């Protein structure tokens, strides 16, 4: 992912399904291939991971302090995101 622009979506502090709804809204207006979603709970991270995996995206989880970063690569998903 080095050298590519990454869209950040900060959904920290939102309870489910808030982070997923925010991701879906932002995804409609985003044209890039790499997304980092920052959430505060395992439940929110799991929902986002499931959503992107169903799209065929490569998804990784990165913990940073109290935050959970869901790192998404849409390059191989076939989506026009």
N, C-alpha and C positions, 0 to 999 in steps of 0.2 A: 504494500500500500504506500510505500515511500514515494514521494514526488507527486502524489495525486491529491486533489482537494477533497477534504472530508467535511461533510455536513454534520454539525453537532446539534443534537436535540436534547435540551436539558429538561428532564421531567422529574427531577429530584423533588422529593416531598409529596408527590402526587400519589394517591391511592388508586389501586386497580378499579376500573379499567382506564383511568385517566391517562397514564403514559401511552398505552396502546392507541387510544383515540387521538392523542396528540401526534403520534408517529404517523398514523393514517392520514391526518390532515396535512402534515408537513410533506409527506411523500407525494401528494398530488401536485405540489408546487416545486418540488426538487427535481433537478435534472442531472445530478451527479451519480456516481457509482459507489461511493463509500459513505457510510453513515455511522456515527457514534451516538448512541442513546445513553444518557446518564440517568440512572434511576436509583432509588433508595431502598428498594425491597426485592427480595428473591422472587416473590410472586409476579411483580411487574416485569422483571427481567425474563422470567420463564414465558410469560405471555408474548413478549416481543420476540424472543428466540423462536417460539413456535410459529408465529406469524411469518417471519422471514424465512424460516426453513421450509414452510409450505410453498413459498415463492421460488424455492430452489437456490436461495442465496447462501453464501458461506458466512457463518456466524461464529464469533468467538466471544467469550466472557473474560473481562479483565476487572479485577477488584482493585480499587484505589481508595484506601481508607474506608470510610463508611459507604462510599458510593460503589455502584456496580455499573460498569461500562459494557454495553452490548455493542460490539464492533461488527459491522455488516459490510460485506463485499457483494454488491449486486452485479458484478461483471459477468458472472456465468448464469444468472437467473433468467435471462431472456426477457426481463421486464424493461420497459422504457423509462425507468426512473432516473 
